[in-house]
Amino acid sequence: MKDKANILVLGGGFAGLESVIQLRKLGHEVTLVSNRDYLFVYPISIWIPVKKKTSDQVKLCLETLSKKHGFSLIIDEVENIISKQNLVKLSSLEIEYNFLIVAIGMSKMRMKGLEHTHSICGQPEEADIIKEELEKLVQQGKGSIAIGFGGNPKDPTATAVRGGPAFEMLFNFSHYLKKLKLRDNFDLHFFAPMAEPGRKMGEKAYQKMDSFFYHYKIQVHKGKRIVRFNQSAIHFEDDSVLKSDLIIFIPGGIGHPVLENSDLPLSEVGFVKTNQECQVEGGNNVFAVGDVATLIGPKWAAKQGHIAEVMAKVAATNIDNIINGNSDRLSYTKHLNIICIMDSGDGAALVMRKEKSEMMLQLPIVGHWMKRFWGFYYRQSKLKNIPRIPGM
């Protein structure tokens, strides 16, 4: 079975959804393909394990969004991308396109014993599993919890590292256990193989991390390569072992498995090679945005949700310009920055970094509610229940 789409977008995450929204604003017919019937708002999923959110509260129904914004929706698995034929193969049909935006995200590095860990940045179901495992320890009244993240040795600029959610979970777990009057019965550990985890946030933010670890009574293990995991321990290259009842680990990113059989050009890490206009190398009608694409910029640049949305807008605008015979092209380069509200359950730290400036502002209490408001704003603005604030 074969279908036809003028503009086809693959991926129902931040980048994919924003791509179809922008294209619809520009008046184009567009089809979105997603392997899930919902968008999972990962930045607020950190609150599922500590019972501040349910999984349903961090999901957005794609069918509802398709009706709100007027795009076509197909729920199916992408099996192959054949750009030379303008063709995408799904599990149930093949779709020819005139323009394609690839936004299928990235996968995670495989490591020995990884099945003994859980990840807040993995499959959405993992957040509920972490909640259940944490609750078992709470019922037990004591335990040891280790939370960490890793990188990809083939990615020297570390654009595929997800460190922020690990820090947020550590601080939220500490606050949660304190509210239950169990904090002194638990050991909380942070671990990472790099010598300076978190430095991408900027020198000011990095220098303050030790005070955060001290305040929340977190033991730090860094600078040692992880050899393997087992059910209750992390083994490092120096033969040291960190024992833990619950291990939460966010591996470094690699290319999406679908790309292995596609004809798209890939970087050594496995991401789709693009320019700053989000156009795939050698493909005039193919664009890639978000985690699936290479990120071109300074060494401190990082893949974040708001950058994925900037890339989506750039790709949509450039497709519109091509269709209309306009030679102008947008670039995402000048929009690169790091913005993070690093939540701790009882407050947050606002981290911002640009090419020539950086800051970290501690916001007790109010910072937590700022992030809660962002979660509300993101959901409601996407549903068109409230207006979009420019720049957010």
C-alpha positions in Angstrom: 0.0 0.0 0.0 1.4 3.4 -1.0 0.3 6.9 0.0 1.3 10.4 -0.9 2.2 13.4 1.3 3.3 16.9 0.3 5.2 17.4 3.5 5.9 14.5 5.8 7.2 14.8 9.4 8.6 11.8 11.2 8.5 11.8 15.0 5.9 12.9 17.5 8.2 14.6 20.1 9.1 18.3 20.7 10.8 18.7 17.3 8.2 16.9 15.2 5.2 18.5 16.8 6.6 22.0 16.5 7.5 21.3 12.8 3.9 20.5 11.9 2.6 23.4 13.9 4.9 25.9 12.1 4.1 24.4 8.7 0.4 24.6 9.3 0.8 28.3 10.3 2.5 28.8 6.9 -0.5 27.3 5.2 0.9 23.9 4.2 -0.7 20.5 4.3 1.4 18.2 6.4 1.3 14.7 7.8 2.9 13.6 11.1 4.0 10.0 11.7 4.6 8.9 15.3 5.0 5.5 16.9 3.1 6.7 19.9 -0.3 8.3 20.0 0.8 10.9 22.5 3.7 13.4 23.1 5.5 12.8 26.3 6.7 16.0 28.1 10.0 14.6 29.3 11.1 17.8 31.3 8.3 17.3 33.8 8.4 13.5 34.0 11.0 13.9 36.8 8.0 14.5 39.1 6.3 11.1 38.3 8.5 9.1 40.7 7.9 11.6 43.6 4.2 11.6 42.9 3.8 15.2 41.9 2.6 14.2 38.5 1.0 11.1 37.0 2.1 9.8 33.6 -1.2 10.9 32.1 -0.5 14.5 33.2 2.7 14.6 31.2 1.2 13.3 28.0 -0.5 15.2 25.1 -2.8 13.3 22.9 -1.6 13.6 19.3 -5.1 13.1 17.8 -6.4 16.0 19.9 -3.4 18.1 18.7 -4.0 17.1 15.1 -7.6 18.4 15.3 -6.5 21.6 17.0 -3.8 22.4 14.4 -5.2 20.7 11.4 -2.5 18.2 10.4 -2.9 14.6 9.3 -1.7 11.9 11.7 -0.5 8.4 11.2 0.4 6.2 14.2 2.9 3.7 12.9 6.6 2.6 13.1 9.1 4.0 10.7 11.1 1.1 9.2 13.2 2.8 6.5 13.9 6.2 4.9 14.9 6.1 1.2 15.5 9.7 0.3 16.7 9.0 -3.2 13.2 7.8 -4.0 11.4 10.3 -1.8 10.0 7.4 0.1 9.4 6.4 3.7 8.5 2.8 4.6 6.3 2.3 7.6 5.2 -1.0 9.1 1.8 -0.8 7.3 2.4 1.3 4.3 4.8 3.4 2.2 4.6 7.1 1.8 6.0 9.2 -1.0 6.7 12.9 -0.1 7.8 16.1 -1.7 9.5 17.4 1.5 10.6 15.4 4.5 11.5 16.5 8.1 13.1 13.7 10.2 12.5 14.2 13.9 12.7 10.7 15.3 15.1 11.5 18.2 18.1 9.4 19.2 18.8 6.1 20.9 21.0 5.3 23.9 24.4 3.7 24.1 24.3 0.0 25.0 26.4 -0.9 28.0 27.1 -4.1 29.8 24.3 -4.7 32.4 22.3 -1.7 31.3 19.1 -3.8 31.8 19.7 -3.5 35.5 19.2 0.3 35.4 16.3 2.6 34.8 16.3 5.8 32.8 14.1 8.9 33.2 15.0 9.8 29.6 14.1 6.4 28.2 10.8 4.9 27.3 7.9 6.8 29.0 6.9 3.7 31.0 10.3 3.9 32.8 9.1 6.9 34.9 6.4 4.8 36.5 8.8 1.9 37.0 11.1 4.2 38.9 8.2 5.4 41.0 7.3 1.8 41.9 10.9 0.9 42.8 11.3 4.0 44.9 8.1 3.2 46.7 9.4 -0.3 47.5 12.4 1.3 49.2 10.1 3.9 51.0 8.0 1.0 52.4 11.2 -0.7 53.4 12.2 2.5 55.2 15.8 2.6 54.1 18.1 2.1 51.1 20.7 3.3 48.7 20.0 5.1 45.4 22.5 5.9 42.7 21.6 8.3 39.9 24.0 9.2 37.1 24.6 9.9 33.4 27.2 9.1 30.7 28.4 10.3 27.4 29.4 9.0 24.1 33.2 8.7 23.4 32.6 9.4 19.7 30.9 12.7 20.6 33.7 14.9 21.9 31.4 18.0 22.1 28.9 16.0 24.3 25.8 17.2 22.5 24.2 13.9 23.2 24.5 14.0 27.0 21.4 14.3 29.2 22.8 15.5 32.5 20.1 17.9 33.8 17.4 15.3 34.5 19.8 13.2 36.6 20.6 16.3 38.8 16.9 17.1 39.1 16.0 13.6 40.2 18.7 13.5 42.8 17.5 16.8 44.4 13.9 15.8 44.1 14.5 12.4 45.7 16.3 14.1 48.6 13.5 16.5 49.1 10.8 13.8 48.8 12.5 11.5 51.4 13.0 14.5 53.7 9.3 15.2 53.6 8.6 11.6 54.5 11.1 12.0 57.4 13.2 9.2 55.9 16.1 11.2 54.5 18.7 10.1 57.1 17.8 6.4 56.3 18.9 6.7 52.7 22.2 7.1 50.9 22.0 9.1 47.7 24.8 8.9 45.2 25.7 10.7 42.0 28.0 9.1 39.5 29.4 10.0 36.0 32.4 8.8 34.1 33.5 12.3 33.0 35.8 14.4 35.3 33.7 17.5 35.1 30.0 16.5 34.7 27.8 19.5 34.2 30.4 22.0 33.0 28.4 22.6 29.8 26.1 24.7 31.9 28.9 27.2 32.4 31.7 27.9 34.9 29.4 29.7 37.4 26.8 26.9 37.4 29.5 24.2 37.6 31.3 25.8 40.5 28.0 25.8 42.5 27.2 22.2 42.0 29.3 21.1 45.0 27.1 23.3 47.2 24.0 21.6 45.8 25.4 18.1 46.5 26.4 19.2 50.0 23.0 20.7 50.7 21.1 17.7 49.6 23.5 15.2 51.2 24.6 13.5 48.0 27.8 11.5 47.7 29.7 12.1 44.4 31.6 9.6 42.3 33.0 11.0 39.0 35.9 10.7 36.6 35.9 6.9 36.5 34.8 4.9 33.5 31.8 2.6 34.1 32.7 -1.0 33.2 29.3 -2.7 33.9 26.2 -2.7 36.0 24.6 -5.6 37.8 21.4 -5.8 39.8 22.7 -4.0 42.8 26.0 -2.4 41.9 28.0 -0.2 39.5 31.5 -1.4 38.6 34.2 1.1 37.7 37.4 0.8 35.8 39.6 1.0 38.9 37.8 -2.1 40.3 35.8 0.0 42.8 32.2 -0.9 43.2 29.2 1.3 44.2 26.4 -0.7 45.7 22.9 0.5 45.3 19.3 -0.8 45.7 18.1 1.4 42.8 20.2 2.5 39.9 19.0 5.2 37.6 21.3 6.0 34.6 21.0 8.1 31.5 23.4 6.7 28.8 25.0 8.9 26.2 23.1 9.3 22.9 23.7 7.5 19.6 21.8 7.6 16.3 18.3 6.2 15.9 18.3 2.5 14.8 16.1 3.3 11.7 19.0 5.4 10.3 21.3 2.4 10.1 19.4 1.2 7.0 18.5 4.5 5.6 20.4 6.3 2.8 20.8 9.6 4.9 24.4 10.8 5.6 25.4 10.1 9.2 28.0 11.4 11.6 30.3 9.1 13.5 27.9 9.2 16.4 25.1 8.2 14.1 23.2 11.5 13.8 21.9 12.9 10.5 24.4 15.3 8.9 22.8 18.7 8.4 23.8 22.3 7.9 22.7 25.2 10.1 19.6 25.5 8.0 18.6 22.0 9.1 18.9 20.7 5.6 20.4 17.3 5.2 23.7 17.1 3.3 23.0 16.3 -0.3 19.2 16.4 0.1 17.5 19.5 -1.1 14.1 18.4 0.1 15.1 16.6 3.3 15.6 18.2 6.7 16.4 16.9 10.2 15.7 18.6 13.5 16.1 17.9 17.2 18.0 15.0 18.7 18.3 13.0 15.4 20.4 15.8 13.8 23.9 17.0 14.2 24.2 20.2 16.2 26.5 22.8 14.7 27.8 25.4 17.1 30.2 26.1 19.9 31.6 23.3 22.1 29.2 24.1 24.9 26.1 23.9 22.7 23.6 21.2 23.9 20.5 19.5 22.5 17.5 20.8 24.5 13.8 20.9 23.9 13.7 24.6 23.1 16.6 24.2 20.6 14.7 21.4 18.9 11.7 23.8 18.5 14.0 26.5 17.1 15.3 24.0 14.6 11.8 23.0 13.7 10.8 26.6 13.0 14.0 27.0 10.9 13.2 23.9 8.8 9.6 24.8 8.3 10.4 28.3 7.2 13.1 27.1 4.8 10.8 24.6 3.3 8.2 27.4 2.8 10.8 29.6 1.2 11.8 26.8 -1.2 8.2 26.1 -2.2 7.6 29.8 -2.8 10.8 30.3 -4.8 12.4 32.5 -2.1 16.2 32.3 -1.8 16.3 33.4 1.8 17.3 30.8 4.4 17.1 30.8 8.2 19.8 29.4 10.4 19.5 28.3 14.0 23.1 29.4 14.9 22.3 32.7 16.5 19.6 31.1 18.7 21.9 28.6 20.3 21.9 28.9 24.1 21.4 26.8 27.2 18.4 27.5 29.3 17.5 25.2 32.2 15.3 25.5 35.2 17.0 22.9 37.3 14.3 21.8 39.7 14.9 20.5 43.2 11.4 20.0 44.5 11.8 22.8 47.1 13.1 25.4 44.6 15.2 25.5 41.5 18.2 27.1 39.9 17.8 29.1 36.7 20.8 28.3 34.4 21.5 30.4 31.3 24.4 30.3 28.9 25.1 32.2 25.7 28.2 32.8 23.6 29.5 35.7 25.7 27.5 35.4 29.0 26.4 32.9 31.6 24.5 32.9 34.9 23.1 30.7 37.6 20.4 32.1 39.8 19.2 30.1 42.8 15.4 30.5 43.3 14.2 28.8 46.5 10.5 27.8 46.4 9.6 30.2 43.5 11.9 28.3 41.1 10.0 25.1 41.6 6.7 26.9 40.8 8.3 28.5 37.7 9.0 25.1 36.3 5.5 23.9 37.3 4.1 26.9 35.4 6.2 26.0 32.4 4.7 22.5 32.3 1.2 24.0 32.4 2.1 26.6 29.8 3.6 24.0 27.4 0.6 21.8 27.5 -2.0 24.5 27.3 -0.3 26.5 24.6 0.2 23.4 22.4 -3.5 22.7 22.8 -4.2 26.3 21.8 -6.1 26.9 25.1 -3.8 29.9 25.9 -1.7 32.1 23.5 1.9 31.3 22.8 4.3 33.7 24.5 6.9 34.9 22.0 10.3 33.2 22.6 8.9 30.5 24.8 
